[in-house]
């Protein structure tokens, strides 16, 4: 596991080019990424049907944050905080999508941070 750090204050083309690059390269069976609907911004991936069914078996009520894995912006880093974070493969795909869109000089892998 690692944390993604972005060395730019803005996403020049917004989220769409990054989302498109991620979704174009994701293997079959992985859910698509989208812009997180949270104040901090970031990315989220909906849980698949199997994951949702397991969650529903153990929880009587769910909110929107329970139904996604997410990485939120925190001082230029994409971090999960206390929410469900991305799987390793999803983090790697997002890292490479960010490099494809922003350039290798603008994206770093750093030791994992919550």
FIZA-206469 format. One record per residue: x, y, z of N, C-alpha, C in turn; residue in three letters. Coordinates in pm, whole numbers. Atoms other than C-alpha are relative to their C-alpha. Example, Ala and Ser with C-alpha at 12.3 -4.5 7.8 and 13.67 -1.06 7.14 Angstrom:
<nodes>
NODE,nxx,nyy,nzz,caxx,cayy,cazz,cxx,cyy,czz,r
NODE,89,-119,0,1230,-450,780,90,120,0,ALA .
NODE,-82,-119,-6,1367,-106,714,-77,109,73,SER .
</nodes>
This chain:
<nodes>
NODE,nxx,nyy,nzz,caxx,cayy,cazz,cxx,cyy,czz,r
NODE,84,-119,0,0,0,0,88,124,0,UNK .
NODE,-70,-128,3,108,355,-67,-103,111,-10,UNK .
NODE,83,-119,15,-34,706,-68,46,75,-123,UNK .
NODE,-30,-80,118,-52,919,-381,11,147,42,UNK .
NODE,-18,-143,-23,86,1272,-356,8,69,-136,UNK .
NODE,4,-75,126,13,1523,-633,67,135,23,UNK .
NODE,-80,-122,-16,255,1813,-680,-49,113,-89,UNK .
NODE,61,-112,71,16,2063,-834,-120,46,81,UNK .
NODE,111,-54,-77,-247,2290,-683,-135,-19,-67,UNK .
NODE,126,18,71,-507,2214,-948,12,-114,-101,UNK .
NODE,6,101,106,-615,1951,-1196,-36,75,-128,UNK .
NODE,21,-87,116,-574,2137,-1529,-126,-29,-81,UNK .
NODE,121,34,76,-852,1949,-1708,-114,-45,89,UNK .
NODE,101,48,-94,-1052,1876,-1396,14,-150,23,UNK .
NODE,-2,143,-33,-1137,1523,-1288,-19,-89,-123,UNK .
NODE,40,85,112,-1269,1398,-1623,115,-73,-70,UNK .
NODE,-106,74,69,-937,1318,-1798,61,-113,86,UNK .
NODE,-55,102,-91,-815,1126,-1491,-96,-117,10,UNK .
NODE,103,104,-7,-1142,937,-1456,-2,-81,-129,UNK .
NODE,1,70,129,-1139,855,-1829,122,-91,-14,UNK .
NODE,-122,81,11,-776,731,-1814,-9,-122,90,UNK .
NODE,16,112,-93,-850,513,-1509,-97,-103,-59,UNK .
NODE,104,92,46,-1169,365,-1653,38,-69,-130,UNK .
NODE,-45,63,124,-1006,297,-1991,100,-112,27,UNK .
NODE,-104,100,-28,-731,93,-1825,-41,-105,104,UNK .
NODE,40,96,-105,-927,-91,-1553,-40,-133,-63,UNK .
NODE,38,130,52,-963,-462,-1605,-148,-30,26,UNK .
NODE,138,42,-19,-1302,-624,-1638,-15,-54,142,UNK .
NODE,23,47,-136,-1451,-691,-1297,25,107,104,UNK .
NODE,-19,-112,-93,-1330,-369,-1134,-106,106,-30,UNK .
NODE,101,-105,15,-1591,-102,-1073,65,128,-52,UNK .
NODE,-55,-126,52,-1548,236,-1247,21,102,112,UNK .
NODE,-28,-108,-94,-1403,533,-1063,-85,121,-38,UNK .
NODE,71,-126,25,-1583,867,-1028,48,105,99,UNK .
NODE,-33,-108,-91,-1538,1203,-862,-77,-21,130,UNK .
NODE,66,17,-130,-1612,1178,-490,-93,119,26,UNK .
NODE,98,-105,-29,-1919,1372,-385,16,52,142,UNK .
NODE,-27,-50,-134,-1754,1514,-73,65,138,-9,UNK .
NODE,-53,-135,-4,-1643,1863,31,147,7,-40,UNK .
NODE,-144,-2,25,-1271,1777,16,35,-32,-145,UNK .
NODE,-29,49,134,-1299,1633,-334,78,-129,8,UNK .
NODE,-71,127,4,-1123,1317,-442,-68,-96,-96,UNK .
NODE,51,104,88,-1219,990,-604,-70,-107,82,UNK .
NODE,69,110,-67,-1456,708,-517,-35,-109,-100,UNK .
NODE,36,118,78,-1539,361,-641,-113,-70,74,UNK .
NODE,110,67,-69,-1876,203,-563,35,-145,32,UNK .
NODE,-17,140,-34,-1875,-129,-384,-77,-85,-100,UNK .
NODE,72,87,93,-1974,-420,-608,-117,-67,74,UNK .
NODE,121,61,-56,-2293,-619,-551,32,-94,115,UNK .
NODE,-39,95,-106,-2121,-890,-346,42,74,127,UNK .
NODE,-44,-78,-116,-1954,-634,-119,-118,68,70,UNK .
NODE,118,-65,-57,-2285,-450,-71,-86,-100,77,UNK .
NODE,80,102,-67,-2468,-772,18,61,-39,134,UNK .
NODE,-68,33,-126,-2207,-858,282,-17,112,101,UNK .
NODE,16,-116,-88,-2225,-508,424,-141,8,57,UNK .
NODE,140,-5,-44,-2606,-519,441,-32,-107,103,UNK .
NODE,20,107,-98,-2589,-846,635,45,41,140,UNK .
NODE,-60,-37,-129,-2386,-678,910,-42,137,51,UNK .
NODE,37,-136,-39,-2531,-326,918,-148,21,-27,UNK .
NODE,143,-25,19,-2892,-220,967,-26,126,-83,UNK .
NODE,17,-119,82,-2844,123,810,135,40,-61,UNK .
NODE,-120,-39,74,-2597,257,554,-13,144,-44,UNK .
NODE,1,-132,62,-2499,605,448,84,-6,-128,UNK .
NODE,-70,-2,129,-2338,711,119,146,-40,13,UNK .
NODE,-141,34,-18,-1985,673,259,23,-150,21,UNK .
NODE,-12,145,-20,-2052,308,347,-1,-77,-131,UNK .
NODE,23,70,126,-2129,222,-15,112,19,-103,UNK .
NODE,-111,-27,91,-1798,335,-170,133,-17,72,UNK .
NODE,-138,-16,-46,-1422,310,-132,42,137,-49,UNK .
NODE,-31,-136,42,-1277,658,-141,137,47,43,UNK .
NODE,-121,-73,-33,-966,869,-144,-34,147,-10,UNK .
NODE,32,-142,-6,-1009,1231,-39,128,82,2,UNK .
NODE,-115,-89,0,-774,1524,-90,30,47,142,UNK .
NODE,-48,-50,-128,-569,1617,216,141,54,-21,UNK .
NODE,-129,-67,21,-286,1869,157,80,-63,-114,UNK .
NODE,-67,52,119,-207,1734,-190,13,-151,-5,UNK .
NODE,-6,146,-4,-238,1370,-89,-141,-57,-10,UNK .
NODE,128,70,8,-518,1126,-167,-2,-106,109,UNK .
NODE,2,85,-119,-604,960,164,-141,-48,32,UNK .
NODE,131,56,-35,-884,738,291,-50,51,134,UNK .
NODE,43,-41,-134,-889,870,647,-67,-116,70,UNK .
NODE,73,104,-72,-1146,675,844,-100,-73,-88,UNK .
NODE,92,65,93,-1334,563,535,69,-118,-68,UNK .
NODE,-57,112,76,-1287,253,320,89,56,-109,UNK .
NODE,-93,-44,104,-980,312,105,-5,-92,-120,UNK .
NODE,-9,81,122,-902,177,-239,78,-128,27,UNK .
NODE,-83,121,1,-769,-173,-293,132,37,-68,UNK .
NODE,-132,-28,56,-402,-187,-394,-5,17,-151,UNK .
NODE,9,-8,146,-484,-251,-761,-68,130,-44,UNK .
NODE,70,-124,34,-725,45,-766,90,121,22,UNK .
NODE,-94,-110,-28,-465,275,-607,106,8,-109,UNK .
NODE,-100,2,107,-207,166,-865,-57,53,-131,UNK .
NODE,63,-49,123,-448,228,-1153,-21,152,5,UNK .
NODE,18,-145,-13,-528,576,-1020,134,72,-9,UNK .
NODE,-135,-58,6,-157,651,-974,44,13,-146,UNK .
NODE,-42,-4,141,-86,563,-1338,-90,91,-85,UNK .
NODE,89,-92,71,-392,754,-1460,41,145,28,UNK .
NODE,-47,-134,-35,-267,1062,-1273,129,34,-74,UNK .
NODE,-125,-21,75,79,1021,-1430,-30,26,-147,UNK .
NODE,35,-16,141,-77,984,-1775,-54,140,-27,UNK .
NODE,65,-129,21,-275,1307,-1733,87,117,45,UNK .
NODE,-74,-113,-57,-51,1525,-1513,149,-1,-32,UNK .
NODE,-143,14,23,295,1390,-1594,69,-61,121,UNK .
NODE,-70,73,-106,538,1178,-1392,66,94,101,UNK .
NODE,-64,-95,-91,700,1487,-1241,-99,63,98,UNK .
NODE,103,-59,-86,368,1585,-1075,-67,-99,95,UNK .
NODE,65,103,-80,278,1255,-905,106,-85,69,UNK .
NODE,-95,81,-76,459,1063,-630,-72,-109,78,UNK .
NODE,42,103,-96,416,740,-436,78,28,128,UNK .
NODE,-66,-18,-129,486,797,-67,-50,-109,94,UNK .
NODE,47,103,-94,457,562,233,-147,24,38,UNK .
NODE,143,-5,-28,97,481,323,-31,90,119,UNK .
NODE,55,-83,-108,-91,738,532,-151,-17,-3,UNK .
NODE,146,9,-7,-448,707,655,-66,129,-29,UNK .
</nodes>
